């Protein structure tokens, strides 16, 4: 096929199986799902899509396989899995993932049903690939699955560089060329070869900085939480099935929200960037452990209690509780003095980054601008927050 010009990796050439997969509707749908969903309300140029990210992941997987000496049928399966790794994402990507998981009990990496029949299955079988084995690789199963979904996966290597490029921030820049050349399999694990502790740390630093600057920007958090609540109301108020919801594009979801009386106002707010404001923006130490650990049902219960305490409607209170902060990249395996070690056991930098992660963590309660003061006071009372550590200024 003709090389594809990519904004990050220059010219990308894909094998025949990838060329055929690109022409299927499930892959073409990813042209209409933005990679950074509501982040583009903060960074206007962040309009790149899951489609171009998938091309980048397939390209990096191909380079990794060459460095690892993986060839033949096994390599062909990984290349297909890398291209298909995001085909299970719903509209707005991660922003609707919780809704889909609760309704279908299925994570976006669980794509067995999407590959079992239809266009994708037909293409895979035509290239002598078992759809079930490709789906297992997408889920990160087995030795080769770690390349697609693991601490050192090519997904992470592409999205950090791509997201940094399109937002214009410098923090996601990593030396993915060195990381790819350093990959090794040892004892069934994907590791970085001797002398690459600093390269592993750079990946961790990039992810931490992008998280603070881009992925958890408060405006994106507000919009994403509003979108999630609106999506739940849409499914409750209409006959739209969760399966159909899962296959919508960003534009189709926004149109469905605008056409539903229960969600039209929220949809107009999202479309016009007329977002709720921060009523509370609480630091880690100000939030009781039980609130941090809240599941979805507990969060919804808190929202109702806050609304009742503030004497506003339930729709005017949105609680964003991110859960326990985590850094999965810290368990990356590196070879040091001939021994495989976890990065967090080897690098003192990891401890500092973990502390920084907790420092950057915030719980948010959002409401229409006119209601922020009363909702913030109610949130303090209901959630048991420490009042002096979470000013409600700069909403």
N, C-alpha and C positions, 0 to 999 in steps of 0.2 A: 504494500500500500504506500501511498504518498506520505512522507513525514508530516506530522501535525505540528504546527508552530504553537508552542506553549509559552506563556508569559514568564514562567519561572525556570523551566528546564530547556528552553530553546526548542530545538527540533526533537520530537518524540516519535519513535517508530514502534509500532505494535505488531505482534505476531498475528497470523491468520485468524486464530480463534477470537482474539480481541477485536479484530476488524469486523467479524460477523456479529459479535455481541453488541458492538456499538450501534448497529442498525435496528436493534430491538426496541420496542416501546418502553420497557422498564428502564433501560439505560438512557434513552432519549428524554424520559421524564425528568431525569436528574439535571437536565439543562434548566429546568424551571423550579429547582429547589436551591435556594441560596446557601452557600457554605456557612456563612456566619449569621444567618437569620436576622435577629433584631439588632445585632451589632452595627449593621449598616445605618441605623438611626443615629449612631454616634460618629462613625467613620464613613462618610458618604461614598468613598471609592470602594468600599468592601462589598462589591456586587458580584464577586466570583461565585461559581456554582459547584454543587456536588459533582457535576459532570466533569468539569476540568480538573477538579481534585482527583477524581477517579483515574483520569488519564495519567496524572502525575504519580499516583501510587503504583499503577501498573508499570510505569517507566522505571521507578526506583526498584520495584520488585525484580524486574528484568536484570538490572545492574547487580542487585544483590545476589541473584542466582548465579550470574557469571562469576562473581568473586568467590562464591561458595563452591563452585564446581558442580552445581546441581543441573542435570541435563535431562533430555528426553521427556517421557510421559510425566514424571514428577514435576518437572519445571513447567510443563504446559498447564498442569492443574493449578499451580501457584499463580501463574500469570492470569488465568481466568478468575481465580478467587480475588486477586488484588483488584482487578477491574470491577468486580461485582461487590466489593466489600461494603459499599454504601447503598446498595439497591434496596435494602430493607428500611431505610429512613423514611419517615413520614414527612408531611409538609412542615416547613420551618425547622427541619432537622431535629436537633436535641430539644428544642423548645416544646415539642409535642410528644417527645419520647415517653414521658411519664404517663400521659393520657393513654397512649397506645399500650404500654405495658400493663396498666391497670385493667384496661378493657379486654385485652387479648392474651395477657400473660406471656407476652413475647417481646424480647429485646430486639433492637434493630440488627444485631449480629446473627440472629436466628432466622435464616433465610431459606431453610429447607422447604417450606411450603411454596415459596416463590420460584424455586429452582426445580420443583418436582414435576411440573407440567408447563405447557405453554411454550412461548417463543424461546425462553432461556434454556429450558430443558432440551428443546429440539436442537438448538445450536450446539450445546455441550455434547449431546449424544452424537451429533454429526461429526464432531471432532474426537470421538471415542473417549469422552470424559464422563465419569459417573457423577451426576448432579449431587448425589448425597455426599460424596467425598469432597467435592468442591465446597458445598455448604459447611462441612466440618472444618475446612481450612479457613473459611470466612469467620467462623466462630473461634478460631485460634487453637483448634485441637491438633495434637500431634507436634512433632518436631518442626515440620515446615509451616504449620499454622502459626507459629510464633512470629514468622516474618510478616504475616498479615495482621495479626492481632496479639500483641505482646508488649513488653516493656521496651523492646528495641524494634518495634515494627516500622515498616516503611510508610504506613498511614501517618504516624506521628511526625516522621521526618518531612513528609510533604506538607502537611497542614500548617506546621509551625512556620516554615519558610514562605508558603503561599499566603497565609493570613497576614504575616508581617509585611509582605510585599504589597498586598492590596489595601491594607489599612494605612501604610506609610510609616509604621513604627519600626524601629531598628532592633527590637528586643528578641524577635523570633529567629534571628539569623543563626544558623548552625552550619557546621562543616559536614554536611551529609555525605560528601564524597569520602572523607576520612572514615566516618562511621560505617559506611557500606563496606569499605575495604577492610575494616577491622573485624567484621562479623565472622564468627566461628561457631560451629556446633561442637559441644563438649558434654559428654554424658547425657545426651538427649536435650540439652539446653542451648539456647542461642545466647552467646556471650560475646564480649569484646576482647580481642586479643591483648596480650601483654603490652603495657605501655600506653594504654588508652583510658586511664582513669580521668584525665582532664577532659577528654572528648565526651565521656559519659556525664561528667559534671556540667559541661556546656549544654547538653540536652536538658538537664534538670533545671538549670538557671533560665534557659530560654522559656521553658514551659511555665515556670513560676512567674517570670516577668510578664509574659503574655496573659496569664491568668489575671494578674492584678490590673493590667493596663487595658486589656481588650475583652477577654471572655467574661469577667465579672465587673465590668463597668456598670455603675448604678443605673444608668439610663437603659442599657440593654437588659439588666435584671428586671427593672420595672416593666418594660414592654413584654419581656418573655413571660413573666408571671401573669400579666394581664391576658396574654394570648392563651396561656394554658387554661386559665379559668373560663375564658370565653369558649374554648374548644369543648370543655366539659359540659357547659350549658347547651352548646349546639347539639351535642350527642343526646343529651337528656330531653331536649325540646323538639327534636325532629326525628324522622325515620332514617336518617343517615346512619348506615351501619359502621361499626369500627373498622371493618375490613375495607370499606370504600373510603372512609376517612383516611386510613393509612396510605392510600394510593393517590391522594390529592396532591396537586402542586401548591406552591405558596399562594399564587393568585387565585386558584380555585377555592382554597380555604378562606381567604379573605372575602371572596364573593359570597360564599355560603354564610359566613358570619354576618355580612351586611344584609342578606336576604331573610335572616331569622330575627323576629321581633325581640327575642330574649337576648340577642347578642349584637344587635345593630349599633347601639350606642358605643359599645366597646370597640367594634370594628371601625367605626368612624374615628374614634380616638387614636387607634393604631395607625390608620391610614394617614391621618393628618398630624401625627406625632403630638397630639394633645394628651399627653400621658398623665397618669397619676403622679403625685409627688411623694417624697419621703416624709412620712409621719414619724417614723422611728428608724434609726440606722445604728443598730447596737453592735458593739464590739464583743468579741468572744467572752471575755471575762465578765461582761454585764448580763449574760444570758444563762439562765438555769440549765443544768445538764439535761433535764427532762424535755425542755423545749428544743434544744439542739437535736436530740434524738427522736423528735416527733416524726411519725409516719404521716401519710397523706390524710387519713381520717382525723388524726389529732390536729393537724394544721387547719383543716376545715372547721373543726370544732372551735379552735381558738379564734378563727375569723368571725364566727357567729357570736361568740362571747364578747369580742372586742366591739363588734357592731352594736350589740345590745347595750353595752356599757356606754358607748358614745352616742347612742340613740340615732344611728344612721342605718341605712339599708345594708343588707349583707353584701350587695354588689359593690358597695363603696369601700370595702376593706379587703385588702389582699396581703397575705402574709408570705414572705419569702424566707424560708428556713433552709439554708444550703446543706445542713447535715454536718457530720464530723469531717473536718478537713483531711484530705488524704493526698499523698504524692506517690502514685504507683510506680513512677520511674525510679524511685529511690531503691527499689529491689532489683534493679538492673544488675546482671552478673558481669563481672570483669575478672580477667586473669591477672593476678599479682604474684610475682615470684613463683610462677608455675602452678598456682593454686586458684581455684574459682572462688571468688568472694562476692558477697552482696555489696553494692555501692555504699549503702548506708552503714555498713560495718567498716568500710575502708576510708571513706571520705568524711572529714570533720565538717566540710561545707554542707553536707546534707542536713545535719542537725540545725545549722543556722537557717537554712531554707525552710525547714519544717516550722521553726519558730516564727519566721517571717510570714509563712502561710497562715498561721493562727492570728498573727497581728493584723493581716489584711482581711481576715474573715469578717463578714458583716451579716447580721440578720436584719431584714427590712420589713417594715409594715408600710404599705402604700395606700393612698387615698386621694380623692379629688382635692385640688389645692385649697378650696374653701374649708375642707374638713380636716386638714392635717393636724391642727393643734388639738382638737377634741379627740381625734382618733389616736394620736400619739400618747396623750394622757391615759386614755383607756387601755392602750397596749401595754403601757408600763404597769398598770394595775393588774391586768389579766395575766400577763406573762411573767410578772415578778421580776422585771428588769431593774438593774441598778441605775437610778435616774441620772446620776452625775456624769456618767461615762458615754452617753449617747445623745449629744445635742441634736436638735431637729432643724438646725440651720442649713443653709445651702441645699434646699430641697430640689 
